[in-house]
Amino acid sequence: MEIEVKSQSDDEMIFIVRDAEVPFVNAIRRCAMVNVPKIAIEDVNIIRNDSAMFNEVLAHRLGLTPLVSDLDALEGLSLPEDDDWEEYSNGIMFTLNEVGPKVVYSKDLKSSDSKIKPVYDTIPLVKLKDGEELNIEAVAKVGYGKEHAKWMPTTVCAYKQYPEITFNEDVEIDYDCAQACPRGILKSDRRSKKIKILDIEDCAMCKSCVRASENGYINVGYRENDFIFRIETDGAMPPKEVLLKACDVLGEKADKFIRFSEEGGSK
């Protein structure tokens, strides 16, 4: 198996996986979505809320506010499988004490740990009118996406099989089929008497060009064991960390299955 990174930023990573199979690639995708630990607000104690927003809605917005959850932030925190995870005091404490008139933003959340804070400062939480007061205590804990979407580290985690475009040289060149491509990856070049492929990896395999070709000049398919994989996060974790942790989790699951099979076979 070969991996080629095409692009990488703080919150997005695109790479190509070659010589792999669909079940393996899909297992990585699922592990990245639901088995990678992330920090999010779990317990909310609303002491006072004079705003027009219901307590439940406000608590929900706090839970979905992305918090920094990289490896440094996760170090030393209890995981859901630990016995002391449910204890209220075992987590990162956040406080929110504001008086209107103002718009309360995510930057107004005060954390007991300087490493763990909202990823973005400008997420609006609630609007307070003149004299309205908001006093909240909240506890953030580590969790998994399989339990709630707020613990899901990825906003996009998807793959597609690597596109492949071929031309039927036995028929006349159909230049018009290139115009049917909605993404503009095909270009008719009548001077060189061929159709150029500008960016094969951007092909959605919609086959609009195939349907537009009356003589069957163009064919769109895919490479069975090659994939284009994209991971995008909400900024809480770098996509590379999500991928590496997902691979570790998948390896642990495979080892556990192997041990179970061996032990069961020995009995």
N, C-alpha and C positions, 0 to 999 in steps of 0.2 A: 504494500500500500504506500502511495506517495501523497504528500500534502504540499500544496503550493499556496502561499498567502498572496492574494491579489491586492488587497487594501486593508488597512487597519487604522483605526482612530480610537479616541477615548471611549466611544460608545458604540462602535460598529466594526465588524470584522467580516471580510468575505474571503473565502479560501476554496480551493479545488481539492477534492479527494479523488484519487485515481486507484483503480484496481481494488475496489471495495464492493460490498453487497448491500442491497436495500435494507435488510433487517439490522445490519450493524450501524449504518448511518442513521437510521430511524431511532435506534436505541440511544445513540449519542444525543439526538435531538430531544428525546423525551427526558433523559437524565438532566440535560441542561435546563429544561423548563421546570421540572418538578422535584429534583433531588439535590439541587445546589443550595446550601444554606444562605439566607439573607436576613437582614435586620429590618424590622418594621414595628410600628407601634401596635401593641396588642391590648393593653389595659388602659382605659381612660376613666379618670375620676373628674367629673365636671362639678366643681364646687359652686360656680355661679355662671349663668349664661343668660344675659339680658337681650341677646340678639334675637332676630326673627327666625334664625335657623334652629331646627329641632336638634336636641342633644344627639340623637342617633345619627343624623346626617353629618353633624360636625365630627363625631367620633369616626365615622366612616372616612371622611376626608383626611383626617389625621392618619388613619391607618394606611391610606394609599399614598401618602407623601413619601417619596423616595428618600431613604437615609443612606449615608455612606456605609458600605458593607464589604469593603475590600478585606484582604487577608489580615492586615494590621488591626482593623476594627473588630473582626470576628475573634481574634485571639483572646482566649480566656473566658469567653461567654459560654453559657450553658446551651446545649442543644436540646431539641424537643424530646429526645430519647433519654435525657438525664433525669434523675429523680427529683432534682430541685428546680426544674424548669418552670413549674407552675407557680412558684412562690412569687408574690407581688414584688418583694424587695430585690429579687434576683433578676435584674435587668438594668437598662439605661433609663434614668429618670429624665423626663422632660417637663418643663413648666411653661405656662402661657398665662400671663397676667397683663391684660390691656384694658384701656378705658377709651371710649369713643369721644369725638367722632374720628374714625380712621378705618382703613382697610387693614385687616390683620393678615400678614404674609407669613410664609414658612420661615423666613429669617427671624421672626419674633419668637420662635420656639427656642427655649434655653435648655441646653443639654448638660447633664452631669459629667459627660465625657467629651472633651474637646475634639476627639477623633471622630465621634459619631454625631453627625449633624445633617440637616436636610441638604440634599445634593444641590438644589436650586433655591435661591433666596426669594424669588418673586412669584411663588405659587400662592394665589389668593385663597385664604381659608374662610374668612367671614367678614362681613361689613358691619361695623358698629356705628350706631347713631350717637348723637350727643348725649353723654351721660351714661350710656350703656357700658356695662362692665363684663369682662370675660376672665374667669379664673379657672384654670385647668391644670391637673396633674396627670401625666401619662407615663407609661412604662413601655419601652421598646424591647423586643425579644427576638431571638433567632428562630426562624421557622423555615418551612419548605413550601414550594409552590403547590404541592399536591394537597396541602391543607387549605390554602387560601391564595387568591391572586396577588395579594399585597406582598407575599413572600416569593413571587415569581421573578427571578432576576432578568429574564429576557422579555422584551416587548415584541421582538421578531426573532423567531428561531425556525428556519425553514431551509429546505434544500430542493434542488431540482436536478434531474439527470442532464448531463452535459449535452447540449444540442448538437445535431449534425445535419448539415445541409449538403445535398448532392444534386447533380444535374444529369439529365438524360441526354447524352451526346448523340443519340440516334435520331433525335427529332430536331426540328428547327428551334432556334433560340427564341424564347418568348420574353421579350424585354418588358412587356407590360406587367408581368407578374410581380416585378420588383416594386411597382407603385402600390401594390396591395398591402405591403408590410406596414402594420401600424406603428412600428418602432423605428422604421427607417434604416434598418441594418443592411438592406439590399440596394445596390446602385447599378443601374443599367449603363454600360459603357459600350456604345455602339462602335466607337473607333477601334477598340481592341476586340470587339465581337464577343463579349462575355458579360456575365453579371457578377459584380464584385460583392463580397461579403465584408461589411465594414466592422462589425462587432458580433461575432458568433455567440459570445456569452450572454449578450443582451436578448437573444432570441427567446420568446415565450412559448415557442412551439405551438402557436395558435393555428398554424397551417392556412392562414389567409392567402398566402402566396400560392399554395398548392391548389386551393379552390379557384383561384383566379386564372390559373394556367389551363388553357383549353386543351393543350396537346400533351399535358403531363410532363413538361420539361423539368420541373423542380420537385424535389422530394425533401421532406423534413422528418427527421427522426432523432434518435438520441443514442449516445454510447451507454450501453447497459451497465457498466461498472464504473463509470465516472460521474461525479456529482459536483455541483456548485452549491456551497453551503454558506448561509448568511446568518450571523448572530448580531442582534442589536439589543442593547440594554437601556435602562432608564437613567444610566449614569451612576447607579449605586455601586456597580462592580465593573471593572474592565472586561470586555468580552473575552480576552485571552484567559483571564482567571476563571471565567465561567466554563470555558471549553476544557481547560485542564482539569478542573474539579469534576466536571461531568465524566471525563475519561477515567479519573480515579474511582469515582463511584461505580461506573460500569465494570471496571476491573475487579472491584471488591465483590460486586454481585456475581460476577462470573466465577471467582474463586470460591465463594460460598456455595454456589451450585455444584461446582466440581467436588468440593469436600462432602457435600450432602450425598452426591451420587456414589462416591467412593466408600463412604461409611455405610451407606445403605446396601451396597453390593457385597460388603465384607461380612454382613450379618447373615 
